[in-house]
C-alpha cells in the first residue's frame, strides 16, 4: 500500500524510494509527475500521476491528497485493492477540501547550470554530489515565519538516481513554481563511514552551494533567532538592475590605487553616524558616507567579507566565546549570496542583492573601486568535534574539504576545515563564484584571504603551479579585475614575494608591515630593510614582469592592532574575547611610547600622535599600493578590545562623533597626505626605481645603530621631493641636498609640528641648507620655484 507519498511536514522524513517510484513510470509521459501548486501554508492539494510497476497503462494509478485545517488527509487509488475504502474517505472528507489549484508539472530536468535557474516556464534545480546515495529537494512556499523551524511547511521531493541524475549532478525541473520567495534546500544521504571522509546526515536541510540568494534571520545579531536555519532562495521576478546610461567602471590603474579596508556594518552602525536607524550598518549606509570617503581621498574600498555568514555561530553551543558576535564575516556559508542582513530595515536577501548593486553603482559614480575580501580557504562548517553543518560538509565532505589518509579534516585555515580548492569541482565553484560577482555585481577585484591555501593540492601539499591560481589569472571574465593574495596560511606556507602569480597576482606585503613597524618604533639594524620597503620591495617583486604595484603596502589591517593600539600597547590585551590571549600574532612590533594603554600624560600622547603620522607618511610615499584601515584617519578604531582578532566581543563601529572632533588633527593630516600622494606621480612609478629616480643620502648602511634615513625622489620636471625619517630619541641636524636649478625647498610635512602646521600642501618657504629633525618624526620637502 502506498503510504504518504509526499510529506508536508519536515518532522517525518520522506522515504527515499517513495517518490522515486513516481518518476519510474512508462506510458505517455514517462518520468513526469504533477503537483498542485500555488497553495497557501495551511491549504494544500497535491496531485501526482504514478505508473504502477509492470503496468502498460498510463492511467492505471492516479491519486491525490489534501490537507485541510483539520489535518492531512491521504487519498490514493491503486487497482482495486483498496478502492472501496478510498471511496468512503472521499465521501466523508470531500467537503473539507478548501480548493484545488493548478498543477505543477515535474520532470527530470537538466544538469546545468548548477543551482536554481529558469527553464522555459519552470524552475530547474541542480546540485553536485559524487558520493550521495539519495538526494531530496526540500521546498518551503512563501510564508516567512516557516524558515526558523521548517515545521509545517516543507515539501520534499526525492530524486530518482536513474532519471534525476547525470554523472554526479542531481537535478529536477518544476513548472509553474513561483518565481520568487520560494526557499529551498536539500537532504542528502550517503555513507556514514567517517574514516573514508564522509559526513552525510540526511536529518539536516542543506544550503545549495550555487544558491544566488540565501535566507536566514532578517536582523543582524537578533539573539532570539540565533538558531535560525539558512536556505537558498531566488528572485526571477525582479527586473534587471538599472546601472544607468552613463554608468561606467572607474578602471583605476593599479599603481594609482589607495585602498581603504572597511567593514560594511561597522562603517555606519554607530548612532554617531547620524543615519536613520533603518539604514545604519547597511549597504545603503555606505552610500550615505561616500562624501567622507571622497574627503579622505581614497579611491578604492576593500570590503571585509560580504558573502552570507552567520554572525551568531559562536552562540549556538556553550564555549568560551559564546558571548561574541562575528562582525567580520570570515566564516562563509555561501559563495554567491550577498550578506542578507546588510540589507536595510531587515529587507532580506533579494533587497540585499539590489542594495549591494546600488552601493557599487554609487561608489563607481564617485570613482571609487570596490574590492571584495573573499574567503575561499574554509567555510563556517568548523571541525569534526563541533561541526556546524549547513552545506558542503553534508553535500559531499570528501570532495569539498581536504582530508588526510584517515578521512580526517586537514586544518590549514585555523578554523577547523580547509576547502579543497584545487579539486576540479571546487575550483569550478570558485571560478563561477568570482565571475558571478564581476558580471552580476560589477565588483572591481578581490583580496583572497589566506591565499596560500589556494596553492595546496588535494592532500594539502604545496603546488608549484596551482591550477586554481593560474585559472584565476588567465580567466577572460576576471581579466579586468585586481586580484590580491594574502600570501600565507595557518599551516606555515608563507609565500610573500614568491606567490605563484603569472605576473597578475598582487600580494599583501607582510614584510612591508613588519619592517616599517620596526624602523619607525626605533629598532636598531632596520634602516636597510626600511629603505627597501619604501622604494617598492624590489627584493620581493622584481622578477619576470612584476611591478611595484604587485605589493600591497600596509602597516595596519583588520588582523591585530589598530593604529592607535600599535603606539599604545606592547602586548595584546584581548581579555574580553574568551581566547585567553592565544588569538592573533604575538610579534606585533608595537611600542607603547612609554606607558601601557590609555594615559593622560601629554608628552606620551603627543609622541603617539607623532608616530601615527610617521607611519601614515611612510605608507603614502612608498612605491606600491598603499592600504589603510577604516578608522586610521582619526587614530583609533573601536574593534572590540585593544587588538581583537577574528571574532570580536562586541559590535564594532566607526565613531563618527570622535572623527568629527579630530578632523582638525588626524583626519586633516591623513586626508591631505593621501591627496598629496595622488597629486605626485613620483610615488607611484610603473617600474622599479632607477638610480636616476632616487638618491639615498646615506654612506653608512652598515651602521647597526643608525635609525635615520633620508632620500630624494627625482621628478623629471624638477619638482623633487626630499624625505627624512628620524627614529632616534634625539634631535638630528641634517644637511639638505641642493635643490634643482632655480628651485628651493618648501616644507610640506613635519610631523613634530602641531596641526595645521604639520602639513601645508602648498609648502612653507624659508628652508635653509640644514634642518633640525625632532626625535621620532619625519619631514617632507618639495623643490618649488
ZAMARGU-4260 file (C-alpha; in steps of 0.2 Angstrom, whole numbers, plus 5000, padded with zeros to 4 digits):
<rodrens>
0) 5000/5000/5000 | 5006/5017/4996 | 5008/5027/5012 | 5011/5046/5012 | 5020/5048/4995
5) 5024/5066/4998 | 5026/5074/5016 | 5021/5091/5021 | 5030/5091/5037 | 5048/5090/5040
10) 5046/5081/5056 | 5043/5065/5047 | 5056/5061/5033 | 5051/5056/5016 | 5055/5038/5011
15) 5069/5039/4999 | 5062/5027/4987 | 5044/5033/4988 | 5044/5047/4976 | 5057/5039/4966
20) 5043/5027/4961 | 5034/5042/4954 | 5047/5045/4941 | 5049/5027/4936 | 5034/5025/4926
25) 5031/5022/4907 | 5017/5027/4895 | 5013/5044/4888 | 5023/5055/4900 | 5037/5044/4907
30) 5047/5052/4921 | 5034/5065/4924 | 5023/5069/4939 | 5010/5083/4943 | 5009/5093/4959
35) 4996/5105/4963 | 5004/5122/4966 | 5002/5140/4971 | 4994/5134/4988 | 4995/5143/5005
40) 5004/5137/5021 | 4988/5128/5028 | 4978/5124/5012 | 4986/5112/5000 | 4980/5100/4987
45) 4994/5089/4979 | 4991/5078/4964 | 5003/5066/4956 | 5002/5053/4942 | 5010/5036/4946
50) 5014/5022/4935 | 5012/5005/4944 | 5027/4994/4942 | 5025/4982/4927 | 5009/4991/4920
55) 5007/4997/4902 | 4993/5009/4906 | 4997/5027/4908 | 4982/5030/4920 | 4982/5014/4930
60) 4987/5023/4945 | 4982/5041/4950 | 4979/5049/4966 | 4980/5065/4977 | 4980/5070/4995
65) 4974/5086/5003 | 4977/5095/5019 | 4963/5105/5027 | 4963/5115/5043 | 4958/5099/5052
70) 4974/5090/5046 | 4982/5079/5032 | 4970/5068/5023 | 4978/5055/5011 | 4968/5049/4996
75) 4975/5036/4984 | 4969/5023/4971 | 4979/5008/4966 | 4969/4995/4955 | 4955/4988/4966
80) 4965/4983/4982 | 4958/4997/4992 | 4947/5007/4981 | 4932/5004/4991 | 4940/5011/5007
85) 4946/5026/4997 | 4929/5030/4990 | 4922/5031/5008 | 4936/5043/5013 | 4931/5053/4998
90) 4913/5054/5003 | 4917/5058/5021 | 4931/5071/5018 | 4927/5079/5002 | 4918/5094/5010
95) 4934/5099/5019 | 4945/5102/5004 | 4946/5121/5003 | 4951/5122/4984 | 4961/5114/4970
100) 4975/5124/4962 | 4984/5122/4945 | 4995/5108/4943 | 5014/5108/4944 | 5022/5098/4930
105) 5038/5089/4937 | 5051/5082/4925 | 5069/5076/4927 | 5077/5092/4922 | 5094/5096/4917
110) 5112/5095/4925 | 5117/5113/4920 | 5118/5126/4926 | 5120/5122/4944 | 5109/5130/4957
115) 5091/5136/4954 | 5088/5143/4936 | 5073/5147/4925 | 5070/5134/4911 | 5055/5139/4900
120) 5040/5140/4911 | 5049/5131/4925 | 5062/5131/4938 | 5077/5119/4937 | 5087/5113/4952
125) 5104/5105/4950 | 5117/5100/4963 | 5133/5091/4963 | 5136/5076/4974 | 5148/5062/4969
130) 5146/5051/4984 | 5127/5054/4989 | 5116/5039/4988 | 5100/5049/4990 | 5095/5067/4987
135) 5079/5075/4992 | 5074/5093/4986 | 5065/5102/5000 | 5054/5117/4996 | 5046/5130/5008
140) 5032/5140/4999 | 5030/5159/5004 | 5027/5160/5022 | 5041/5170/5031 | 5040/5163/5048
145) 5042/5145/5042 | 5061/5146/5039 | 5066/5146/5058 | 5058/5130/5062 | 5055/5121/5045
150) 5039/5114/5053 | 5023/5113/5044 | 5029/5120/5028 | 5041/5109/5019 | 5038/5100/5003
155) 5050/5086/5000 | 5054/5078/4983 | 5066/5063/4982 | 5076/5062/4966 | 5077/5046/4957
160) 5096/5042/4953 | 5090/5034/4937 | 5081/5049/4930 | 5086/5064/4940 | 5105/5061/4939
165) 5118/5065/4926 | 5135/5060/4930 | 5137/5067/4948 | 5124/5080/4946 | 5106/5078/4953
170) 5093/5088/4945 | 5074/5091/4944 | 5063/5103/4935 | 5046/5110/4942 | 5035/5120/4930
175) 5024/5135/4937 | 5033/5136/4953 | 5033/5154/4960 | 5047/5164/4953 | 5052/5171/4969
180) 5051/5169/4988 | 5052/5151/4987 | 5065/5144/5000 | 5074/5128/4995 | 5087/5116/5002
185) 5092/5098/5001 | 5093/5082/5012 | 5107/5071/5006 | 5111/5054/5012 | 5126/5043/5009
190) 5139/5033/5018 | 5142/5035/5036 | 5160/5030/5036 | 5170/5045/5043 | 5186/5035/5041
195) 5183/5037/5022 | 5179/5055/5023 | 5160/5055/5023 | 5149/5066/5034 | 5132/5063/5027
200) 5117/5067/5038 | 5100/5067/5030 | 5092/5075/5045 | 5099/5092/5040 | 5092/5103/5026
205) 5107/5110/5017 | 5110/5126/5008 | 5114/5124/4989 | 5132/5129/4986 | 5126/5138/4970
210) 5111/5147/4978 | 5112/5165/4972 | 5102/5171/4987 | 5102/5164/5005 | 5088/5167/5018
215) 5091/5167/5036 | 5087/5178/5051 | 5082/5196/5045 | 5091/5207/5058 | 5109/5206/5062
220) 5113/5199/5079 | 5095/5195/5083 | 5098/5183/5098 | 5080/5177/5098 | 5084/5169/5081
225) 5101/5163/5084 | 5096/5145/5079 | 5089/5151/5063 | 5091/5139/5048 | 5098/5145/5032
230) 5091/5141/5015 | 5093/5145/4997 | 5081/5156/4988 | 5079/5165/4971 | 5071/5180/4963
235) 5067/5179/4945 | 5053/5192/4946 | 5063/5207/4949 | 5068/5217/4933 | 5087/5218/4929
240) 5096/5231/4939 | 5097/5248/4930 | 5115/5253/4930 | 5111/5269/4920 | 5115/5275/4903
245) 5131/5285/4909 | 5137/5272/4921 | 5155/5266/4918 | 5168/5257/4928 | 5182/5268/4937
250) 5196/5257/4929 | 5209/5265/4940 | 5227/5259/4936 | 5234/5248/4949 | 5248/5259/4953
255) 5237/5273/4957 | 5226/5264/4970 | 5224/5270/4988 | 5214/5256/4997 | 5203/5259/5012
260) 5199/5242/5021 | 5182/5243/5029 | 5168/5233/5036 | 5151/5237/5029 | 5141/5236/5045
265) 5154/5244/5056 | 5156/5258/5045 | 5139/5266/5049 | 5131/5256/5063 | 5135/5268/5077
270) 5122/5281/5081 | 5135/5294/5079 | 5134/5291/5060 | 5119/5302/5060 | 5110/5290/5049
275) 5092/5284/5050 | 5091/5268/5061 | 5084/5258/5046 | 5100/5260/5035 | 5113/5261/5048
280) 5125/5246/5046 | 5119/5243/5028 | 5124/5244/5010 | 5114/5260/5009 | 5123/5267/5024
285) 5139/5266/5015 | 5131/5276/5001 | 5127/5290/5013 | 5145/5291/5019 | 5153/5292/5001
290) 5157/5311/5004 | 5168/5306/5019 | 5177/5294/5008 | 5180/5307/4995 | 5185/5319/5008
295) 5198/5307/5014 | 5204/5305/4997 | 5204/5286/4994 | 5199/5278/4978 | 5196/5260/4982
300) 5187/5251/4996 | 5191/5234/5001 | 5176/5227/5010 | 5178/5214/5023 | 5168/5198/5018
305) 5150/5202/5012 | 5146/5184/5007 | 5132/5176/5018 | 5138/5171/5035 | 5131/5168/5052
310) 5136/5181/5064 | 5129/5171/5079 | 5138/5155/5075 | 5148/5156/5091 | 5132/5157/5102
315) 5125/5140/5096 | 5133/5130/5109 | 5142/5134/5126 | 5160/5139/5124 | 5172/5152/5130
320) 5167/5164/5115 | 5148/5161/5116 | 5145/5179/5121 | 5153/5185/5105 | 5145/5191/5088
325) 5155/5188/5072 | 5156/5205/5064 | 5170/5202/5052 | 5162/5188/5041 | 5177/5176/5039
330) 5165/5162/5040 | 5156/5159/5024 | 5140/5149/5022 | 5138/5153/5003 | 5150/5160/4990
335) 5137/5168/4978 | 5125/5176/4990 | 5127/5194/4997 | 5125/5195/5016 | 5107/5197/5018
340) 5107/5206/5035 | 5117/5220/5027 | 5100/5225/5018 | 5091/5240/5026 | 5077/5238/5038
345) 5078/5219/5038 | 5074/5218/5019 | 5080/5201/5016 | 5091/5193/5003 | 5083/5200/4987
350) 5084/5218/4994 | 5101/5214/4999 | 5106/5210/4981 | 5098/5226/4975 | 5105/5237/4988
355) 5123/5230/4986 | 5121/5235/4967 | 5116/5252/4972 | 5131/5254/4983 | 5143/5248/4969
360) 5135/5260/4957 | 5136/5274/4969 | 5154/5271/4973 | 5158/5269/4955 | 5149/5286/4951
365) 5161/5293/4964 | 5176/5285/4955 | 5179/5273/4970 | 5183/5255/4965 | 5175/5240/4975
370) 5187/5226/4980 | 5179/5211/4990 | 5189/5202/5003 | 5184/5184/4999 | 5186/5168/5009
375) 5189/5153/4998 | 5200/5144/5010 | 5187/5137/5023 | 5169/5138/5027 | 5158/5141/5043
380) 5156/5122/5045 | 5170/5121/5058 | 5178/5104/5063 | 5173/5087/5067 | 5171/5089/5086
385) 5160/5104/5084 | 5153/5104/5067 | 5141/5117/5061 | 5134/5108/5045 | 5125/5120/5033
390) 5130/5115/5016 | 5147/5107/5009 | 5150/5095/5023 | 5133/5087/5021 | 5133/5088/5002
395) 5150/5079/4999 | 5163/5082/5013 | 5176/5071/5004 | 5176/5082/4988 | 5174/5099/4996
400) 5187/5098/5010 | 5205/5092/5012 | 5206/5076/5021 | 5221/5065/5027 | 5223/5047/5023
405) 5211/5043/5038 | 5197/5053/5032 | 5200/5067/5045 | 5199/5086/5041 | 5215/5095/5037
410) 5216/5112/5045 | 5227/5124/5036 | 5215/5139/5040 | 5215/5138/5059 | 5196/5137/5058
415) 5194/5118/5058 | 5192/5114/5040 | 5201/5118/5023 | 5192/5120/5007 | 5199/5108/4994
420) 5202/5122/4982 | 5211/5113/4968 | 5199/5099/4966 | 5191/5101/4949 | 5174/5103/4955
425) 5178/5115/4969 | 5189/5125/4958 | 5175/5127/4946 | 5164/5133/4960 | 5176/5146/4965
430) 5178/5152/4947 | 5159/5153/4945 | 5158/5162/4961 | 5171/5175/4956 | 5163/5178/4938
435) 5146/5180/4946 | 5152/5194/4957 | 5160/5203/4942 | 5146/5200/4930 | 5131/5202/4941
440) 5138/5215/4954 | 5151/5224/4944 | 5165/5222/4958 | 5182/5228/4953 | 5193/5215/4961
445) 5196/5203/4975 | 5208/5200/4990 | 5209/5182/4994 | 5210/5178/5012 | 5224/5165/5017
450) 5228/5163/4999 | 5242/5151/5001 | 5229/5138/5004 | 5224/5140/4986 | 5241/5134/4982
455) 5239/5117/4990 | 5234/5101/4982 | 5220/5090/4987 | 5231/5082/5000 | 5237/5098/5007
460) 5254/5098/4999 | 5261/5114/4991 | 5260/5116/4972 | 5272/5125/4961 | 5259/5129/4948
465) 5242/5128/4957 | 5228/5126/4944 | 5216/5137/4953 | 5228/5152/4954 | 5233/5150/4936
470) 5214/5149/4931 | 5210/5165/4940 | 5225/5174/4932 | 5220/5168/4915 | 5201/5169/4916
475) 5193/5181/4902 | 5180/5187/4914 | 5192/5191/4928 | 5205/5199/4917 | 5199/5217/4921
480) 5200/5213/4940 | 5213/5217/4953 | 5217/5200/4961 | 5226/5201/4978 | 5233/5187/4988
485) 5236/5186/5007 | 5251/5175/5004 | 5251/5164/5019 | 5241/5152/5029 | 5240/5145/5046
490) 5249/5129/5041 | 5266/5139/5038 | 5265/5141/5020 | 5272/5159/5019 | 5274/5165/5001
495) 5277/5184/5002 | 5287/5188/4987 | 5285/5170/4980 | 5267/5168/4977 | 5263/5160/4961
500) 5257/5175/4951 | 5258/5173/4932 | 5263/5192/4933 | 5245/5196/4938 | 5243/5192/4956
505) 5247/5206/4969 | 5251/5202/4987 | 5248/5209/5004 | 5266/5213/5008 | 5268/5207/5026
510) 5286/5211/5026 | 5282/5229/5022 | 5271/5229/5038 | 5284/5221/5049 | 5300/5231/5043
515) 5291/5248/5043 | 5284/5245/5061 | 5301/5240/5067 | 5310/5255/5060 | 5298/5268/5065
520) 5297/5262/5083 | 5316/5263/5083 | 5323/5246/5082 | 5342/5245/5078 | 5348/5237/5062
525) 5332/5240/5052 | 5337/5255/5041 | 5341/5245/5026 | 5325/5235/5026 | 5315/5251/5028
530) 5323/5258/5013 | 5320/5243/5003 | 5301/5243/5008 | 5298/5262/5004 | 5306/5260/4987
535) 5295/5246/4982 | 5302/5230/4989 | 5312/5225/4973 | 5319/5211/4983 | 5302/5203/4983
540) 5294/5208/4966 | 5307/5212/4954 | 5306/5196/4944 | 5298/5192/4927 | 5286/5206/4923
545) 5281/5210/4941 | 5279/5228/4946 | 5280/5238/4962 | 5261/5239/4962 | 5261/5220/4964
550) 5265/5223/4983 | 5250/5230/4994 | 5259/5240/5007 | 5250/5241/5024 | 5255/5245/5042
555) 5238/5241/5049 | 5225/5229/5043 | 5209/5221/5051 | 5220/5207/5059 | 5229/5213/5075
560) 5232/5230/5082 | 5223/5246/5076 | 5235/5261/5073 | 5231/5268/5090 | 5235/5251/5098
565) 5251/5250/5088 | 5258/5265/5098 | 5249/5262/5114 | 5252/5243/5119 | 5267/5232/5119
570) 5257/5217/5122 | 5240/5210/5117 | 5225/5213/5129 | 5211/5203/5122 | 5204/5198/5139
575) 5186/5200/5134 | 5185/5189/5119 | 5187/5172/5128 | 5203/5166/5119 | 5215/5168/5133
580) 5227/5179/5123 | 5230/5165/5111 | 5222/5174/5096 | 5232/5184/5084 | 5251/5186/5081
585) 5262/5189/5096 | 5275/5198/5085 | 5266/5214/5083 | 5282/5225/5083 | 5272/5238/5093
590) 5278/5251/5106 | 5268/5259/5119 | 5278/5275/5119 | 5282/5273/5137 | 5266/5268/5145
595) 5255/5253/5143 | 5237/5258/5137 | 5227/5274/5139 | 5235/5289/5148 | 5233/5307/5151
600) 5252/5311/5150 | 5253/5324/5137 | 5270/5320/5132 | 5266/5302/5128 | 5250/5307/5119
605) 5260/5319/5108 | 5273/5305/5104 | 5259/5293/5100 | 5251/5306/5088 | 5268/5309/5080
610) 5271/5291/5077 | 5254/5288/5069 | 5258/5302/5057 | 5275/5295/5054 | 5268/5278/5049
615) 5255/5286/5038 | 5268/5297/5029 | 5279/5282/5026 | 5265/5272/5019 | 5259/5285/5007
620) 5276/5289/5000 | 5281/5271/4997 | 5281/5264/4980 | 5267/5251/4978 | 5249/5251/4983
625) 5245/5259/5000 | 5231/5251/5010 | 5224/5259/5026 | 5211/5253/5039 | 5195/5260/5042
630) 5197/5272/5057 | 5216/5275/5054 | 5211/5293/5049 | 5207/5298/5066 | 5219/5287/5075
635) 5208/5274/5084 | 5196/5261/5078 | 5185/5253/5091 | 5187/5235/5087 | 5180/5227/5102
640) 5196/5225/5113 | 5213/5234/5110 | 5219/5222/5097 | 5205/5210/5094 | 5207/5196/5081
645) 5194/5187/5071 | 5178/5187/5081 | 5175/5202/5092 | 5167/5203/5109 | 5156/5217/5104
650) 5149/5225/5089 | 5162/5236/5081 | 5158/5253/5075 | 5167/5268/5067 | 5163/5283/5079
655) 5158/5297/5068 | 5157/5310/5083 | 5175/5306/5088 | 5180/5308/5070 | 5172/5325/5068
660) 5180/5330/5084 | 5198/5326/5077 | 5195/5332/5059 | 5207/5347/5063 | 5221/5335/5068
665) 5222/5317/5061 | 5209/5317/5048 | 5216/5333/5041 | 5233/5326/5041 | 5229/5309/5034
670) 5217/5315/5020 | 5230/5328/5014 | 5244/5316/5014 | 5233/5304/5003 | 5229/5319/4991
675) 5247/5324/4990 | 5252/5306/4985 | 5239/5306/4971 | 5245/5323/4965 | 5263/5317/4963
680) 5266/5303/4952 | 5284/5300/4959 | 5276/5290/4972 | 5268/5278/4960 | 5280/5273/4947
685) 5275/5260/4935 | 5293/5251/4936 | 5305/5249/4950 | 5316/5265/4954 | 5332/5268/4944
690) 5347/5277/4950 | 5341/5292/4941 | 5325/5292/4950 | 5331/5291/4969 | 5346/5297/4978
695) 5349/5289/4995 | 5358/5302/5007 | 5367/5288/5016 | 5385/5282/5016 | 5385/5271/5031
700) 5372/5257/5028 | 5381/5245/5039 | 5379/5256/5055 | 5368/5245/5066 | 5364/5259/5077
705) 5358/5271/5064 | 5340/5275/5065 | 5339/5289/5052 | 5336/5288/5034 | 5334/5302/5021
710) 5332/5301/5002 | 5326/5312/4987 | 5314/5306/4974 | 5318/5315/4957 | 5305/5322/4946
715) 5308/5325/4928 | 5301/5342/4928 | 5312/5347/4943 | 5299/5345/4957 | 5310/5334/4968
720) 5304/5328/4985 | 5315/5326/5000 | 5310/5314/5014 | 5319/5310/5030 | 5313/5299/5045
725) 5322/5301/5062 | 5318/5286/5073 | 5331/5291/5086 | 5326/5298/5103 | 5336/5314/5100
730) 5336/5329/5088 | 5346/5327/5072 | 5353/5342/5062 | 5354/5337/5044 | 5362/5345/5029
735) 5350/5346/5015 | 5354/5342/4997 | 5355/5356/4984 | 5338/5358/4976 | 5336/5358/4957
740) 5341/5373/4947 | 5330/5389/4951 | 5321/5380/4964 | 5321/5380/4983 | 5315/5368/4997
745) 5297/5371/5004 | 5292/5362/5019 | 5276/5352/5016 | 5276/5340/5031 | 5284/5340/5048
750) 5276/5328/5060 | 5283/5336/5075 | 5273/5352/5072 | 5256/5355/5079 | 5241/5355/5066
755) 5239/5363/5054 | 5257/5367/5053 | 5261/5348/5052 | 5256/5348/5034 | 5254/5363/5022
760) 5250/5357/5004 | 5257/5372/4996 | 5273/5371/5006 | 5281/5384/5018 | 5296/5393/5011
765) 5312/5399/5020 | 5320/5382/5022 | 5339/5384/5023 | 5353/5372/5020 | 5350/5362/5036
770) 5335/5356/5045 | 5334/5350/5063 | 5323/5335/5064 | 5314/5331/5080 | 5315/5314/5089
775) 5303/5301/5082 | 5297/5312/5067 | 5298/5314/5049 | 5298/5328/5036 | 5294/5330/5018
780) 5301/5344/5007 | 5297/5349/4990 | 5308/5358/4977 | 5297/5373/4970 | 5301/5389/4960
</rodrens>
